[in-house]
Structure formats: C-alpha cells, structure tokens
Amino acid sequence: MSHAVHALRAARLARSVKPFLARGSRAARCPDCRLAASHCLCAWKPKVSANSGVCLVMHDVEALKPSNTGWLIADVVADTSAFGWSRTEVDAALPALLAEEQWQPYLVFPGEYAEPERVVTEVDVPQGKRPLFVLLDATWTQARKMFRKSPYLDSLPVLSLQPETLSRYRLRRSKRDDHLCTAEVAAMCLELAGDERAADALNAYLDVFSEHYLTSKAPRAVDLSNELHERLKAFL
C-alpha cells in the first residue's frame, strides 16, 4: 500500500531522534493502514479512478498520526503527492509540481483569509489541464500559519468551499463543527471537479476508517456487514 504519504511518514520516522508514540501505541498496528492489526482496513481500500490530483502539504507529525486522513486520500486518488511543511525550507519538488503543464493548481482554503481577487468557488480548468488540489493537512491553528507563511503558494487561486453539512469526522475534536477533516475537504474538491465516483468512494472509505479506528479503541469487534461497509463495497 505504498504511496506518497507512506513515503513521507517513512522519511519523517527516519530523521526522528525519538520514537513517535501515538495514542494506543501499545496495540500492534498494521504497517500499511496504521490501525490495530485486529481492525485492519487494508481489504477495504477502494479501487476507483480520478482525473484530479491532490497535493498534501503536511504539518510536521501529521503523517505519523494513525488518525490522519490525508493517508486515505492517497489510498483513493492515485495522483496524490505529499510534502512536509517547514517555515524556512521548501522541498524543491513542490514548486516544480505546481508548475507542471498538466496541472491547474488550486489552494483550498477559506476565502475570508485571502485577497478577494484570488478567491474562486468553482473548478474551471483550462482545456488540456487537470485540477490539482493543494490541501494544508494540519490542525486549524497550524493550517492558518501555513497559509500565511508559504510564499510559494501565494500565486495560486484560492478555492473556497461552502460545506452544506457538518463534519462527520469523529477521531479528533474541533471547536467548530463546520471544520472538515482533510479527507472530507478532498471529497468536496473531487465532486466539484466532476470526479463524483472518487468523491463518494473517499467519503465511504472515511466512514469505514472511522468505524474501525473507534471500535479498536473500545475495544470491540467491528461489524463488517453494517451499512457503512455495505456502502463501501460498491467501490472495491
């Protein structure tokens, strides 16, 4: 199940001076899906295609967290790239990716934080290009700092989403119910770009991931025949 987030996680672990201890770290975890081995998600990875690409710019330890949902995006969207964020340094491969001729990049962030002339609410890609959604994968406080202090992103149009539903994400607390997790944001972007099937698959995958994660903490066995799993079966 190797992908860009997996590679970023491996690189981050390699330069760690001490081990990263996630909550529930005593449990034996699957090295691929990061969940407790007893609640492994690997057999439930969707198999869908998407015209869109995703570029994850991840705050320091996000790739290490078992609850991180950027990992799910990389499982679903084949053209997913992942970069660690630093205020003082930037991986040269990131601006190179944004400059590739095939892509029309969009920085996905609330429009109230950007200059009005940068803000768009629809995905309108020039002929011959594909949408590339740049997502800041971090806590809300961290993401605002990343938005302000990443000058290599300043020239990108800012795609401002208008979520119609509250977040379904249950693995971390947020002070506001309208703050979506990274996978929910990606699913909205995919839908706007016409990748509806990939969007539906990612939403279904997120729900099953959350179910496996929470039942492993209870701990109790997960019901593999419930409504969430039945919905995800359509994308396997």
N, C-alpha and C positions, 0 to 999 in steps of 0.2 A: 504493500500500500504506500510505497514511497512517492512523495510529491514535494512541492516547494516548501510547505510548512514543516513537513517531516525533516527536510534537509536543514531548514533554518533552526529547528529545535536541536538537531544533532550538533550543529555548529555552535549554538549557544551553550550546550552542555559541555562541549569540548574546551571552552575557554572559562568555564566556571571554576572558581577556586574552592568552592564547597558544594556539596550536592544540593539540588533543589528538592525540598520536601513539600510536596503538595498535601493538602488535607486528605486524610485517609491513606497516607502513603504506606501504611503497614500492609495494605492489601496488595496481593500480587496482581500486577496490571499487564494487560495485553500490550506488547510493544508497538502494535500498529494503530489500534483505536484509542489507547490510553485508558480505557475503562478497566474495572476489575475483571480479571480473567473469567470469573463466573458469569459476567454480564457482557461478554464481548459483543461488539457491534459489527465486526468485520463481514459477517454474512449478509448484512442489511445495507451494504453500500449500493446506492442507486447506479444504474447504468443508463445515462442519458447523454445527449449531445447538446452543445450550446454554441451559438455564433459569437457570443460575448466573451470577453476575457475579464479577469479580476486581478488587480494588483493590491496585495495586502501590505500595508506599511505598519509593522507591528512594534508596539512598545516593548521595552526590554524583555520581560519574562513572559509575555503573552503566549509565545509558542510552547512554553513549558507547562502551562496550566492545563490540567485534564478537562477543565470546564470551557476551554477556549473553543469558540465556534468557527473561527477562521479555518481551522482544520477541516471542518465539514464542507466548507466552500471548496477547498482544494480537492476533496473527495469527489465532488459533483461536477465542478467546472474544470475541464481538462486544462484550459489555458489560464491557470492561476499561478501568479508569481508572488513571492513573499520576501520582504526585506525588513531587517531590523532597523529601528529608528534611532538616530542619535542627533542631538542638537548641533554638534560640532563637526560631524563627519557624515558623508553620504556615500553609499555604495555606488560606484560609477555605473553599474549595470542598471540602476533605477532610472536616471535621466535618459540613458540610452534606450531603455524600453519605451519610455514615454515619447521618444522622438521617432520610433519606428513608423514607417509609412503606412503599415496596415492598420494602425490603431487611431481611434479618436478618443483620447482620454477624457474622463470626467472625474473631478474630485468630488466625492459625495460627502456633503456636509450641510448643516442648516444654513439657509441663505441669509439669515439675520446676522451672521458673523462675517459676511463677505461684502465687497463693494457691489452695489446693485447691478453694475454693468457686467459682472462676472456670473451672475446667477441665472440658471436655467431650470425649468421644471419638467422638460421633456427631453427625450433622447432623439436627436436629429442628426444622424450620422451621414456625412458626405458619401456619395457613391464610391464604391471601391474600398471603403474603410469599415472597420468593425469597432463597436464600442468597447472601451477598456475602463472599467470602474475602479477607481483608486479609493480604497477604504482604509481609514485610520483605525486600526484594531487596538483598542486600549480602553481604559475607563474613561468616562466622560471628561473628568478633570484633565487627564493626560491627553486626550484627543484634542481638546481646545488648545493646549500648549503646543502640540504637534502642528496644528493648523496654523498657528501664529509664527512658528519658528522653523518652517520648512520652505525656504525661499524658492527652491527648485520646483515647488508646486504652485507658485503664485501666478503663473501664466495660464493655468488650466481653468476651464469653465467649472463653476461650482454647481453640481446637480443637487437641488434642494428638494427632498422628498416630503410628501404630505401624507403620513400614515393615517389610514382610516380606522385602524384598530389598535388596541393597546398591545403591548409586548406580551408574548406567551412564554418568554424565557424565564425559567424558574431557578436557575442554578446560582445566580448572583443577585444581590439586592441592588436596586436603584431607587433613588429618592423620587423619581418620576416614572409613571407607568408608560409615558409616551416615548421613553428612551428605548430604542430597539437594540437587540444584540446584533453583532456583526452579520451573522447568517441571515437574520430577518431583513436587514438592510440590503444585503446582496440579492435576496429573493425578490424584493421590490424592484431593484435595478434590472434584474433579468426579465421581469414581467414588462417593465417599461420598454425594454429593447426588443420585445417580441419573442423572447425565449420562455414562453409560458410553461412548457413542459418541464424545463430545467428548474424554473421557479417553484413549481408545485412539488417536484422531487425534493428540492432543498428544504422546503417547509416541512414536508412529511418526514424527512430524514432528521431534521432538528427535533421534531416532536418525539421520535423514537429514541434518539440520543438522550434527550432529557429524561425520558422514562427509564431507560437503562441506568443512567447515572444516579437518579434518585432512588431507585429500588435497590441498587447496590449499596447505598449508604444506609438503608433502613435497618438491617439488610433483609431483603425478601426476594423470592424468585420473581422474575419478570414474566408477565403473561404474553407469550408470543402470538397469541391468537386474538388479541384485543383489537379494537377499532383502529388504533394508531398503526399497528403492524400490518393490518389488512390494507390500509390505505397506501402504505409504503410498498407493498408487494407489487403494485402496478408499475413500479419503476425499476424492479430488479431484473 
